[in-house]
């Protein structure tokens, strides 16, 4: 197992549900706090097992309240890395 990939953002409504998605699978989730900020640690494995898990190089996209966000909200997983400030601004896909 590797150090988690850390990601975060702001600008959401309190209670919004953010999901990190790999294909059809939800790999991690977070709830926006009172100020609209969210953060999550996406666990990274050495290998993909039994249809679940995230490995280095995987592309992860995000949803907010089950609504897809734009393609600029896709990250490539690298262990121990993090989203650069100011984080990921999740904007619904048009």
N, C-alpha and C positions, 0 to 999 in steps of 0.2 A: 504494500500500500504506500502511496505517495502523500506528500503534504497536500492538503486540499487547495483547489483553485478558489480564490476569494473574489466575490463580486458583490456589488452594491449599487444603489442608486437613490434618487430622491424625486420629488415632484409628483408623487402619487397621492391619492386620497387615503386617509386613515382607514385601515382595514382591507385595502386592496390585496388580493391574493396574487403573488408572483410565482410562476412555476418555471423551472429550468427543464427543457424538454429535449430529449434525444430521440429523433424519429417519433414513434407514438408513445414513448415512455416518459413519464415524469421522473426526473432523477433527483430533484430537490425542490423545495418550496420555501417561501417566506411570506410574512404578512407585513404590510406597511404599517409603521408605527403612527402615533398621534401627529407627528410632523410630516408624514408622507415618505419617510426614509425606510429603506429595506436593505438587508444584507443576507448573504448565504455563503456557506462553504460547500462547494461541490466536491464530494469525495472522489478521488481518482484511484483506480486500481491498476495493477500491473497487467491484468488480462481481463477480458470480457467473459463473464461466466453466466450460464443459464439464462441468457436473454436480458440480463440487467447489468448495469455497471457502466462506468465512464473510463475510458483509457486515454492516454495522451494522444492528441491529434483529433479527437472527436470534436464535431461542431455541435454547439448547444444553442438553441434558440429559446426565447422567453415568451410567456403569455402573461397577460394581466386579466384577472377575472375570466379566464378561459378564452380570451380574445388574443389572436396572434398579434405580434408586434412586427415592425418593419425589419427588413433584411439587415439594416445597420445594427440591429440588436442581436447579431449572431457572434458568438465567441468561439475561438478554438482553444481547447483545453491544453494547458501546460501545467504540470504539477508545481505547486509553490508560487505560482504567479498570481497576479491580481489585476482587476480592471483599473486602468489609469484614472486619476481624478479628472473630472468630478464623478466618475462612475458611469453606469449605463443609464441613459435617459430612455425609458420605455415609452414608445409612441405607438399607438395602434396602427396596424397596417391599413393602407387605403385601398 
